Amino acid sequence: MTDASNSYVQELINLYNKHTDAEFARWSSDYLRNQFNFLGIRTPIRRKITKQFMKENGLPPKEELKDVIFMLWDLPEREYQKAALDIIEKAKKKLTEEDVTWLSSLIVKKSWWDTVDVLSPHIVGYMFSKHEELIPSFADQWIEDENIWLQRSAILYQLKYKDKTDEERLFRYILRRADSDEFFVQKAIGWVLREYAKTRPESVRSFVANHSLKPLSKREALKHL
């Protein structure tokens, strides 16, 4: 960790500490089943603060980005993980295939839907679209892993791909976990199918009709069909 990385993170901490709200912090913690502490900064305010912070301080230099992100991820309050995601989102066009390993490690650290659902489709999914050769080494392994957040990430990374979706791979992943009893896996299956149905409604309709899916997955998949 460099002094510059520490200074960058400390500046953000000082800024966030000016906007805490104890009552909203309690509500936020309850909402995420008391798994995380919160400062109590509402999302629109936090995004505005972070955007202004990045405008004034810039992004961390590429060689310090990983350190900054890991420092934010290690802080106890959930808003700092959200800040980390905002920074990655802004910096993602500068990332290379070597960065996918540390990015993917965030999926299994302090895991919950609120971070995984940004990491998978918006960040890792973006990287996979630029470096398709990485998919077998990562997503193909995730769908076989026992960690439900890796399974969810494998299913959701194509969420925004539309007509660029690898339909064969998507359907194969879904069938691999179609019998899962995990709510977050069932929900991911339904969500990605519902989204893909906007591009290929007949493919989704046929897939759902011809395969056995959990009721939640099926209901979510067909919601707008």
Disulfide bonds with the S-S distance in Angstrom:
none
